[in-house]
Structure formats: structure tokens, C-alpha cells
Amino acid sequence: MERQGCIDLRTGKGEQTDFSNPPFHISFTHNKGSHVKWYVCRVTIYGTEDFVIDAETKELINHGKTLNLQ
């Protein structure tokens, strides 16, 4: 997305705040006083897998899975 000119990974500034290309949905937020955070959701037949990543430090902040029960 950065190469396409949609967003700046460091500042979170840009024209787009989210991007969807199955099975991924990616969005970012920037709150004053904190780093830009990437929210990545991967959808599979078993459920969803969610990641929260600090865009500046590349640190994985949170990782979780939600399984579909049938």
C-alpha cells in the first residue's frame, strides 16, 4: 500500500485508512501521543486471526484467534 502512495507507514498519513484483499483486511489508526497501529485480520474457514502491529517499531502488540464452532 505504501508503494502505491496510499499511506505512509511511519506517520499513518495518507488517502486510505483501510485495505481489503481476501483473505486479509488491513486498517490503521493514529491516536495523538501514540504510534500508528496496523490492524490485520485474516479470515479462514476455521475463523479469524487478528494482529495488532506498531507501524513504527514493527513490534507485534497483540495476536489472537477466534475459531468458528459448528
Backbone as XML, in Angstrom:
<?xml version="1.0"?>
<chain id="A" units="angstrom">
  <residue number="1" name="MET">
    <atom name="N" x="0.814" y="-1.189" z="0.000"/>
    <atom name="CA" x="0.000" y="0.000" z="0.000"/>
    <atom name="C" x="0.860" y="1.257" z="0.000"/>
  </residue>
  <residue number="2" name="GLU">
    <atom name="N" x="2.014" y="1.192" z="0.671"/>
    <atom name="CA" x="2.887" y="2.363" z="0.703"/>
    <atom name="C" x="3.437" y="2.640" z="-0.694"/>
  </residue>
  <residue number="3" name="ARG">
    <atom name="N" x="3.812" y="1.586" z="-1.408"/>
    <atom name="CA" x="4.353" y="1.779" z="-2.763"/>
    <atom name="C" x="3.333" y="2.405" z="-3.703"/>
  </residue>
  <residue number="4" name="GLN">
    <atom name="N" x="2.060" y="2.117" z="-3.466"/>
    <atom name="CA" x="1.000" y="2.659" z="-4.307"/>
    <atom name="C" x="0.658" y="4.102" z="-3.949"/>
  </residue>
  <residue number="5" name="GLY">
    <atom name="N" x="1.309" y="4.630" z="-2.887"/>
    <atom name="CA" x="1.077" y="6.013" z="-2.499"/>
    <atom name="C" x="-0.156" y="6.207" z="-1.644"/>
  </residue>
  <residue number="6" name="CYS">
    <atom name="N" x="-0.736" y="5.111" z="-1.151"/>
    <atom name="CA" x="-1.957" y="5.228" z="-0.352"/>
    <atom name="C" x="-1.685" y="5.743" z="1.046"/>
  </residue>
  <residue number="7" name="ILE">
    <atom name="N" x="-0.572" y="5.287" z="1.660"/>
    <atom name="CA" x="-0.291" y="5.665" z="3.041"/>
    <atom name="C" x="1.206" y="5.752" z="3.283"/>
  </residue>
  <residue number="8" name="ASP">
    <atom name="N" x="1.559" y="6.401" z="4.365"/>
    <atom name="CA" x="2.936" y="6.459" z="4.837"/>
    <atom name="C" x="3.006" y="5.599" z="6.092"/>
  </residue>
  <residue number="9" name="LEU">
    <atom name="N" x="3.807" y="4.534" z="6.064"/>
    <atom name="CA" x="3.866" y="3.596" z="7.182"/>
    <atom name="C" x="4.295" y="4.248" z="8.487"/>
  </residue>
  <residue number="10" name="ARG">
    <atom name="N" x="5.162" y="5.244" z="8.432"/>
    <atom name="CA" x="5.698" y="5.859" z="9.648"/>
    <atom name="C" x="4.700" y="6.792" z="10.323"/>
  </residue>
  <residue number="11" name="THR">
    <atom name="N" x="4.003" y="7.602" z="9.527"/>
    <atom name="CA" x="3.135" y="8.627" z="10.107"/>
    <atom name="C" x="1.668" y="8.241" z="10.088"/>
  </residue>
  <residue number="12" name="GLY">
    <atom name="N" x="1.305" y="7.292" z="9.244"/>
    <atom name="CA" x="-0.102" y="6.920" z="9.134"/>
    <atom name="C" x="-0.906" y="7.886" z="8.292"/>
  </residue>
  <residue number="13" name="LYS">
    <atom name="N" x="-0.215" y="8.851" z="7.683"/>
    <atom name="CA" x="-0.926" y="9.822" z="6.857"/>
    <atom name="C" x="-1.119" y="9.249" z="5.466"/>
  </residue>
  <residue number="14" name="GLY">
    <atom name="N" x="-2.229" y="9.559" z="4.880"/>
    <atom name="CA" x="-2.472" y="9.106" z="3.524"/>
    <atom name="C" x="-3.930" y="9.190" z="3.158"/>
  </residue>
  <residue number="15" name="GLU">
    <atom name="N" x="-4.221" y="8.690" z="1.984"/>
    <atom name="CA" x="-5.567" y="8.775" z="1.460"/>
    <atom name="C" x="-6.457" y="7.649" z="1.963"/>
  </residue>
  <residue number="16" name="GLN">
    <atom name="N" x="-5.889" y="6.535" z="2.327"/>
    <atom name="CA" x="-6.666" y="5.378" z="2.712"/>
    <atom name="C" x="-6.424" y="5.017" z="4.160"/>
  </residue>
  <residue number="17" name="THR">
    <atom name="N" x="-7.469" y="4.542" z="4.844"/>
    <atom name="CA" x="-7.311" y="4.063" z="6.215"/>
    <atom name="C" x="-7.527" y="2.565" z="6.307"/>
  </residue>
  <residue number="18" name="ASP">
    <atom name="N" x="-7.960" y="1.954" z="5.199"/>
    <atom name="CA" x="-8.109" y="0.501" z="5.224"/>
    <atom name="C" x="-7.945" y="-0.070" z="3.823"/>
  </residue>
  <residue number="19" name="PHE">
    <atom name="N" x="-7.730" y="-1.361" z="3.786"/>
    <atom name="CA" x="-7.480" y="-2.064" z="2.531"/>
    <atom name="C" x="-7.978" y="-3.489" z="2.710"/>
  </residue>
  <residue number="20" name="SER">
    <atom name="N" x="-8.693" y="-3.992" z="1.739"/>
    <atom name="CA" x="-9.207" y="-5.353" z="1.849"/>
    <atom name="C" x="-8.885" y="-6.122" z="0.577"/>
  </residue>
  <residue number="21" name="ASN">
    <atom name="N" x="-8.269" y="-7.269" z="0.760"/>
    <atom name="CA" x="-7.960" y="-8.174" z="-0.336"/>
    <atom name="C" x="-8.041" y="-9.583" z="0.253"/>
  </residue>
  <residue number="22" name="PRO">
    <atom name="N" x="-9.204" y="-10.230" z="0.109"/>
    <atom name="CA" x="-9.410" y="-11.518" z="0.776"/>
    <atom name="C" x="-8.227" y="-12.449" z="0.600"/>
  </residue>
  <residue number="23" name="PRO">
    <atom name="N" x="-7.827" y="-13.110" z="1.670"/>
    <atom name="CA" x="-8.486" y="-13.255" z="2.971"/>
    <atom name="C" x="-8.056" y="-12.222" z="4.003"/>
  </residue>
  <residue number="24" name="PHE">
    <atom name="N" x="-7.430" y="-11.118" z="3.594"/>
    <atom name="CA" x="-6.920" y="-10.133" z="4.547"/>
    <atom name="C" x="-7.737" y="-8.847" z="4.529"/>
  </residue>
  <residue number="25" name="HIS">
    <atom name="N" x="-7.880" y="-8.255" z="5.709"/>
    <atom name="CA" x="-8.427" y="-6.912" z="5.841"/>
    <atom name="C" x="-7.431" y="-6.146" z="6.718"/>
  </residue>
  <residue number="26" name="ILE">
    <atom name="N" x="-6.928" y="-5.017" z="6.220"/>
    <atom name="CA" x="-5.901" y="-4.247" z="6.911"/>
    <atom name="C" x="-6.414" y="-2.828" z="7.125"/>
  </residue>
  <residue number="27" name="SER">
    <atom name="N" x="-6.257" y="-2.326" z="8.341"/>
    <atom name="CA" x="-6.617" y="-0.936" z="8.611"/>
    <atom name="C" x="-5.577" y="-0.349" z="9.562"/>
  </residue>
  <residue number="28" name="PHE">
    <atom name="N" x="-5.559" y="0.972" z="9.653"/>
    <atom name="CA" x="-4.613" y="1.600" z="10.570"/>
    <atom name="C" x="-5.260" y="2.774" z="11.268"/>
  </residue>
  <residue number="29" name="THR">
    <atom name="N" x="-4.768" y="3.067" z="12.461"/>
    <atom name="CA" x="-5.247" y="4.211" z="13.217"/>
    <atom name="C" x="-4.049" y="4.960" z="13.781"/>
  </residue>
  <residue number="30" name="HIS">
    <atom name="N" x="-4.255" y="6.224" z="14.006"/>
    <atom name="CA" x="-3.211" y="7.046" z="14.611"/>
    <atom name="C" x="-3.864" y="7.927" z="15.655"/>
  </residue>
  <residue number="31" name="ASN">
    <atom name="N" x="-3.575" y="7.653" z="16.910"/>
    <atom name="CA" x="-4.075" y="8.465" z="18.012"/>
    <atom name="C" x="-2.957" y="9.374" z="18.486"/>
  </residue>
  <residue number="32" name="LYS">
    <atom name="N" x="-3.306" y="10.574" z="18.861"/>
    <atom name="CA" x="-2.296" y="11.515" z="19.349"/>
    <atom name="C" x="-1.587" y="10.920" z="20.555"/>
  </residue>
  <residue number="33" name="GLY">
    <atom name="N" x="-0.278" y="11.032" z="20.573"/>
    <atom name="CA" x="0.511" y="10.546" z="21.694"/>
    <atom name="C" x="0.913" y="9.085" z="21.586"/>
  </residue>
  <residue number="34" name="SER">
    <atom name="N" x="0.561" y="8.441" z="20.500"/>
    <atom name="CA" x="0.970" y="7.042" z="20.344"/>
    <atom name="C" x="1.354" y="6.777" z="18.892"/>
  </residue>
  <residue number="35" name="HIS">
    <atom name="N" x="1.985" y="5.653" z="18.666"/>
    <atom name="CA" x="2.403" y="5.278" z="17.321"/>
    <atom name="C" x="1.217" y="4.826" z="16.480"/>
  </residue>
  <residue number="36" name="VAL">
    <atom name="N" x="1.410" y="4.847" z="15.196"/>
    <atom name="CA" x="0.416" y="4.314" z="14.269"/>
    <atom name="C" x="0.333" y="2.813" z="14.493"/>
  </residue>
  <residue number="37" name="LYS">
    <atom name="N" x="-0.885" y="2.303" z="14.509"/>
    <atom name="CA" x="-1.073" y="0.872" z="14.699"/>
    <atom name="C" x="-1.788" y="0.258" z="13.509"/>
  </residue>
  <residue number="38" name="TRP">
    <atom name="N" x="-1.250" y="-0.869" z="13.073"/>
    <atom name="CA" x="-1.862" y="-1.643" z="11.998"/>
    <atom name="C" x="-2.742" y="-2.722" z="12.609"/>
  </residue>
  <residue number="39" name="TYR">
    <atom name="N" x="-3.934" y="-2.875" z="12.090"/>
    <atom name="CA" x="-4.848" y="-3.941" z="12.483"/>
    <atom name="C" x="-5.022" y="-4.839" z="11.269"/>
  </residue>
  <residue number="40" name="VAL">
    <atom name="N" x="-4.596" y="-6.086" z="11.403"/>
    <atom name="CA" x="-4.649" y="-7.035" z="10.298"/>
    <atom name="C" x="-5.551" y="-8.184" z="10.709"/>
  </residue>
  <residue number="41" name="CYS">
    <atom name="N" x="-6.520" y="-8.502" z="9.869"/>
    <atom name="CA" x="-7.426" y="-9.611" z="10.125"/>
    <atom name="C" x="-7.344" y="-10.569" z="8.934"/>
  </residue>
  <residue number="42" name="ARG">
    <atom name="N" x="-7.103" y="-11.834" z="9.246"/>
    <atom name="CA" x="-7.073" y="-12.868" z="8.215"/>
    <atom name="C" x="-8.247" y="-13.804" z="8.460"/>
  </residue>
  <residue number="43" name="VAL">
    <atom name="N" x="-9.081" y="-13.968" z="7.449"/>
    <atom name="CA" x="-10.268" y="-14.804" z="7.566"/>
    <atom name="C" x="-10.010" y="-16.142" z="6.876"/>
  </residue>
  <residue number="44" name="THR">
    <atom name="N" x="-10.269" y="-17.226" z="7.618"/>
    <atom name="CA" x="-10.138" y="-18.572" z="7.060"/>
    <atom name="C" x="-11.444" y="-19.323" z="7.291"/>
  </residue>
  <residue number="45" name="ILE">
    <atom name="N" x="-11.528" y="-20.541" z="6.793"/>
    <atom name="CA" x="-12.745" y="-21.328" z="7.007"/>
    <atom name="C" x="-12.891" y="-21.731" z="8.471"/>
  </residue>
  <residue number="46" name="TYR">
    <atom name="N" x="-11.815" y="-21.668" z="9.237"/>
    <atom name="CA" x="-11.839" y="-22.044" z="10.644"/>
    <atom name="C" x="-12.153" y="-20.882" z="11.571"/>
  </residue>
  <residue number="47" name="GLY">
    <atom name="N" x="-12.064" y="-19.652" z="11.079"/>
    <atom name="CA" x="-12.314" y="-18.467" z="11.897"/>
    <atom name="C" x="-11.431" y="-17.317" z="11.469"/>
  </residue>
  <residue number="48" name="THR">
    <atom name="N" x="-11.184" y="-16.404" z="12.396"/>
    <atom name="CA" x="-10.355" y="-15.235" z="12.083"/>
    <atom name="C" x="-9.088" y="-15.237" z="12.933"/>
  </residue>
  <residue number="49" name="GLU">
    <atom name="N" x="-8.072" y="-14.607" z="12.385"/>
    <atom name="CA" x="-6.807" y="-14.422" z="13.090"/>
    <atom name="C" x="-6.499" y="-12.929" z="13.042"/>
  </residue>
  <residue number="50" name="ASP">
    <atom name="N" x="-6.326" y="-12.332" z="14.213"/>
    <atom name="CA" x="-6.142" y="-10.883" z="14.306"/>
    <atom name="C" x="-4.759" y="-10.530" z="14.825"/>
  </residue>
  <residue number="51" name="PHE">
    <atom name="N" x="-4.175" y="-9.491" z="14.226"/>
    <atom name="CA" x="-2.861" y="-8.996" z="14.618"/>
    <atom name="C" x="-2.956" y="-7.492" z="14.826"/>
  </residue>
  <residue number="52" name="VAL">
    <atom name="N" x="-2.258" y="-6.976" z="15.839"/>
    <atom name="CA" x="-2.086" y="-5.540" z="16.031"/>
    <atom name="C" x="-0.582" y="-5.300" z="16.020"/>
  </residue>
  <residue number="53" name="ILE">
    <atom name="N" x="-0.121" y="-4.424" z="15.121"/>
    <atom name="CA" x="1.307" y="-4.198" z="14.920"/>
    <atom name="C" x="1.602" y="-2.708" z="15.040"/>
  </residue>
  <residue number="54" name="ASP">
    <atom name="N" x="2.652" y="-2.370" z="15.770"/>
    <atom name="CA" x="3.122" y="-0.994" z="15.849"/>
    <atom name="C" x="3.857" y="-0.695" z="14.543"/>
  </residue>
  <residue number="55" name="ALA">
    <atom name="N" x="3.351" y="0.256" z="13.774"/>
    <atom name="CA" x="3.906" y="0.537" z="12.447"/>
    <atom name="C" x="5.317" y="1.103" z="12.498"/>
  </residue>
  <residue number="56" name="GLU">
    <atom name="N" x="5.666" y="1.800" z="13.561"/>
    <atom name="CA" x="6.983" y="2.416" z="13.629"/>
    <atom name="C" x="8.059" y="1.457" z="14.104"/>
  </residue>
  <residue number="57" name="THR">
    <atom name="N" x="7.733" y="0.636" z="15.100"/>
    <atom name="CA" x="8.735" y="-0.271" z="15.651"/>
    <atom name="C" x="8.640" y="-1.670" z="15.062"/>
  </residue>
  <residue number="58" name="LYS">
    <atom name="N" x="7.583" y="-1.944" z="14.331"/>
    <atom name="CA" x="7.305" y="-3.269" z="13.742"/>
    <atom name="C" x="7.062" y="-4.330" z="14.814"/>
  </residue>
  <residue number="59" name="GLU">
    <atom name="N" x="6.750" y="-3.897" z="16.036"/>
    <atom name="CA" x="6.514" y="-4.808" z="17.156"/>
    <atom name="C" x="5.095" y="-5.363" z="17.095"/>
  </residue>
  <residue number="60" name="LEU">
    <atom name="N" x="4.968" y="-6.663" z="17.310"/>
    <atom name="CA" x="3.664" y="-7.308" z="17.394"/>
    <atom name="C" x="3.098" y="-7.023" z="18.777"/>
  </residue>
  <residue number="61" name="ILE">
    <atom name="N" x="2.005" y="-6.280" z="18.828"/>
    <atom name="CA" x="1.406" y="-5.890" z="20.092"/>
    <atom name="C" x="0.419" y="-6.950" z="20.581"/>
  </residue>
  <residue number="62" name="ASN">
    <atom name="N" x="-0.352" y="-7.495" z="19.665"/>
    <atom name="CA" x="-1.354" y="-8.478" z="20.046"/>
    <atom name="C" x="-1.595" y="-9.449" z="18.895"/>
  </residue>
  <residue number="63" name="HIS">
    <atom name="N" x="-1.898" y="-10.697" z="19.242"/>
    <atom name="CA" x="-2.226" y="-11.722" z="18.258"/>
    <atom name="C" x="-3.316" y="-12.586" z="18.857"/>
  </residue>
  <residue number="64" name="GLY">
    <atom name="N" x="-4.392" y="-12.780" z="18.148"/>
    <atom name="CA" x="-5.476" y="-13.596" z="18.673"/>
    <atom name="C" x="-6.172" y="-14.355" z="17.574"/>
  </residue>
  <residue number="65" name="LYS">
    <atom name="N" x="-6.803" y="-15.476" z="17.959"/>
    <atom name="CA" x="-7.560" y="-16.290" z="17.022"/>
    <atom name="C" x="-8.978" y="-16.471" z="17.563"/>
  </residue>
  <residue number="66" name="THR">
    <atom name="N" x="-9.946" y="-16.418" z="16.678"/>
    <atom name="CA" x="-11.323" y="-16.722" z="17.009"/>
    <atom name="C" x="-11.761" y="-17.853" z="16.112"/>
  </residue>
  <residue number="67" name="LEU">
    <atom name="N" x="-12.095" y="-18.982" z="16.708"/>
    <atom name="CA" x="-12.470" y="-20.160" z="15.929"/>
    <atom name="C" x="-13.977" y="-20.246" z="15.777"/>
  </residue>
  <residue number="68" name="ASN">
    <atom name="N" x="-14.415" y="-20.678" z="14.590"/>
    <atom name="CA" x="-15.832" y="-20.919" z="14.343"/>
    <atom name="C" x="-16.187" y="-22.294" z="14.883"/>
  </residue>
  <residue number="69" name="LEU">
    <atom name="N" x="-17.191" y="-22.374" z="15.722"/>
    <atom name="CA" x="-17.652" y="-23.652" z="16.242"/>
    <atom name="C" x="-18.949" y="-24.023" z="15.537"/>
  </residue>
  <residue number="70" name="GLN">
    <atom name="N" x="-18.982" y="-25.234" z="15.017"/>
    <atom name="CA" x="-20.203" y="-25.674" z="14.314"/>
    <atom name="C" x="-20.670" y="-26.992" z="14.839"/>
  </residue>
</chain>
